[in-house]
């Protein structure tokens, strides 16, 4: 009993000594502060390294390398599907990996790259849905592909789930299904896996792209918050809407979300640029017959301009013709021009 009391007293003395040491700024306090400073600096450097956007990649060359690795000859749709897979792999395996669901520093502190990831992810989801719904089917009554029926819902999983299950695990299952589809696509013995390079299939996906770019253009332009007339029912005198709205309204993106929308637009443009380059290869004959090849290349050129280096340390929101730039309006200009060219391309594809 005496020995037990003595042990407790020694522990209490040691704890008190540590407290006194800490209050007096002794070695323990200095060591802890030094470790915190080192961890903070390491997180800042790592965060800066992770915040670099992935470079563009040559879609045809990467697809040919993949074909060599698989020891197969490319078929219609191979380059486009391989590009979709490459984009998804980049999303998961770039610097820092997938950051949108991080709960620890430095990923927790970053928001530019997670918004870039979301822009890419939206295009990956849209194209996977188009692949399942249109490109892989000969007509509306045909059976959907078994691998694409798995890939689409997997890639639509919550993009912010950290665990049980993690977002990365679910997306990798979708990626595996896309790999399986690609393997079956180049297998001459498997006639169930198809990719139809038809103009009507391409038009349906491009219509989805138009809607996405139109929304992004409006959100980017709203950085200035100018009054806008309500044109929701324009063009149809018999049209109605569920909830009445004012004839004039001011739509303005909050200043805290300006960089979020900007980087989402960068990610969207990066993804579309690659997909359209792949489409140019796989749909070359269709586009040439419709005299639409130049229109597609002009869209790609506008999207390439959105990927130019950003030299400012932050997204500026200058107004009018003032001294400071408005990066959101510059991005909106490129995306609006790409969207206008998309409408022209869709009109060309609709012609006989």
PEBEL-V873831 format. One record per backbone hydrogen bond with DSSP energy under -1.0 kcal/mol. CO is the residue of the C=O (numbers start at 1). NH is the residue of the N-H. Records with the same first field share a line. If there is no record, write none. Layout:
# PEBEL-V873831
CO = NH, NH
This chain:
# PEBEL-V873831
1 = 5
2 = 6
3 = 7
4 = 8
5 = 9
6 = 10
7 = 11
8 = 12
9 = 13
10 = 14
11 = 15
12 = 16
13 = 17
14 = 18
15 = 19
16 = 20
17 = 21
18 = 22
19 = 23
20 = 24
21 = 26
22 = 25
26 = 30
27 = 31
28 = 32
29 = 33
30 = 34
31 = 35
32 = 36
33 = 37
34 = 38
35 = 39
36 = 40
37 = 41
38 = 42
39 = 43
40 = 44
41 = 45
42 = 46
43 = 47
44 = 48
45 = 49
46 = 50
47 = 51
49 = 52
58 = 62
59 = 63
60 = 64
61 = 65
62 = 66
63 = 67
64 = 68
65 = 69
66 = 70
67 = 72
75 = 78
77 = 81
78 = 82
79 = 83
80 = 84
81 = 85
82 = 86
83 = 87
84 = 88
85 = 89
86 = 90
87 = 91
88 = 92
89 = 93
90 = 94
94 = 97
99 = 102
104 = 108
106 = 109
111 = 115
112 = 116
113 = 117
114 = 118
115 = 119
116 = 120
117 = 121
118 = 122
119 = 123
120 = 124
121 = 125
122 = 126
123 = 127
124 = 128
125 = 129
126 = 130
127 = 131
128 = 132
129 = 133
130 = 134, 135
131 = 136
134 = 137
135 = 196
139 = 142
145 = 149
147 = 151
148 = 152
150 = 154
151 = 155
154 = 157
161 = 167
166 = 170
167 = 171
168 = 172
169 = 173
170 = 174
171 = 175
172 = 176
173 = 177
174 = 178
175 = 179
176 = 180
177 = 181
178 = 182
179 = 183
180 = 184
181 = 185
182 = 186
187 = 190
196 = 198
198 = 202
199 = 203
200 = 204
201 = 205
202 = 206
203 = 207
204 = 208
205 = 209
206 = 210
207 = 211
208 = 212
209 = 213
210 = 214
211 = 215
212 = 216
213 = 217
214 = 218
215 = 219
216 = 220
217 = 221
218 = 222
220 = 223
221 = 224
222 = 253
228 = 249
231 = 234
233 = 236
236 = 239
247 = 230
249 = 228
254 = 257
257 = 261
258 = 262
259 = 263
260 = 264
261 = 265
262 = 266
263 = 267
264 = 268
265 = 269
266 = 270
267 = 271
268 = 272
269 = 273
270 = 274
271 = 275
272 = 276
273 = 277
274 = 278
275 = 279
276 = 280
277 = 281
278 = 282
279 = 283
283 = 287
284 = 288
285 = 289
286 = 290
287 = 292
288 = 291
292 = 296
293 = 297
294 = 298
295 = 299
296 = 300
297 = 301
298 = 302
299 = 303
300 = 304
301 = 305
304 = 307
305 = 308
316 = 327
319 = 322
325 = 318
326 = 330
327 = 331
328 = 332
329 = 333
330 = 334
331 = 335
332 = 336
333 = 337
334 = 338
335 = 339
336 = 340
337 = 341
338 = 342
339 = 343
340 = 344
341 = 345
342 = 346
343 = 347
344 = 348
345 = 349
346 = 350
